[in-house]
Amino acid sequence: MALAERLRQASGGILDEEHIEAIEEATGTPRETIRVLVRSMESNIRLPVWDRLRSQLATLDSRLKNSVGVGTLGVISGVLFALSTRMIVGGQMAASFAVLSATLALIVSLHGRDRIASGILGALWGAIHFFSYQVAATFIALIVRGPSPEMGWGVFPLFVIAGFFFSLVGRHFWDTLRQTLGWMDPSQQRKALVQQLMEIQDRLKAEERNAAYLSLDVVGS
């Protein structure tokens, strides 16, 4: 708890999942136990409503947050692509927003724990994007009463493979760029900070001494 409190102060009052992961690796404490301790610690601190909400979201499992983010963007991009095939006015704008959603999904996938995790997130986007496109295209065909813009189901594996490939390659180039520029991975930065805090704590404990003191208050002095 002392380590979590120091990290909380160093990070501006908010502990996220990567902080919790760093504490887990440094101390061997189970992650769920750390979450409970952090929440109990924050319950005794008067935080604004917005900061408390940010703290609750930040302590969610990073894999869950990335999966939800990629899935949401997959739904958005799939629906927008389907709309762009039928919209007479604004079709290009819908397609542009769909490309933007797909790009954001790629960026989110780069935050996977490793390259394989990033590739899996990309494959998840490809699968959800395809299903969302198919569902939206079916509804559009029912409403407009024209030929359905659905794609053949044989294309489904291509979306999954393409999402996996682009996320994997994107993560590779991102890691290479960070190494070239000398940028440390955020998780590595947090682990280094935790290690420094633990070393400081060990030094302070090594210098602890048992002592007694007498405090005198002389009236009128």
WOMO-V941991 format. One record per residue. SS is DSSP state (H for helix, E for strand, C for the rest). PSI is psi as a letter, one per 40 degrees, with the letter a starting at -180 (* if undefined). Layout:
# WOMO-V941991
ss:psi
SS:PSI
SS:PSI
This chain:
# WOMO-V941991
ss:psi
C:d
H:d
H:d
H:d
H:d
H:d
H:d
H:d
H:d
H:d
C:e
C:f
C:e
C:h
C:h
C:a
H:d
H:d
H:d
H:d
H:d
H:d
H:d
H:d
H:d
H:d
H:e
C:e
C:h
C:i
H:d
H:d
H:d
H:d
H:d
H:d
H:d
H:d
H:d
H:d
H:d
H:d
H:d
C:e
C:h
C:g
C:i
C:i
H:d
H:d
H:d
H:d
H:d
H:d
H:d
H:d
H:d
H:d
C:e
C:i
C:h
H:d
H:d
H:d
H:d
H:d
H:d
H:d
H:d
H:d
H:d
H:d
H:d
H:d
H:d
H:d
H:d
H:d
H:d
H:d
H:d
H:d
H:d
H:d
C:e
C:e
C:h
C:d
C:h
C:e
H:d
H:d
H:d
H:d
H:d
H:d
H:d
H:d
H:d
H:d
H:d
H:d
H:d
H:d
H:d
H:d
H:d
H:d
H:d
C:e
C:e
C:i
C:d
C:a
H:d
H:d
H:d
H:d
H:d
H:d
H:d
H:d
H:d
H:d
H:d
H:d
H:d
H:d
H:d
H:d
H:d
H:d
H:d
H:d
H:d
H:d
H:d
H:d
H:d
H:d
H:d
H:d
H:d
H:d
C:f
C:a
C:h
C:h
C:e
C:i
C:i
C:i
H:e
H:e
H:e
H:d
H:d
H:d
H:d
H:d
H:d
H:d
H:d
H:d
H:d
H:d
H:d
H:d
H:d
H:d
H:d
H:d
H:d
H:d
H:d
H:d
H:d
H:d
H:d
H:d
H:e
C:f
C:h
C:i
C:h
H:d
H:d
H:d
H:d
H:d
H:d
H:d
H:d
H:d
H:d
H:d
H:d
H:d
H:d
H:d
H:d
H:d
H:d
H:d
H:d
H:d
C:e
C:i
C:i
C:h
C:i
C:i
C:i
C:h
C:h
C:h
C:h
C:h
C:h
C:e
C:*
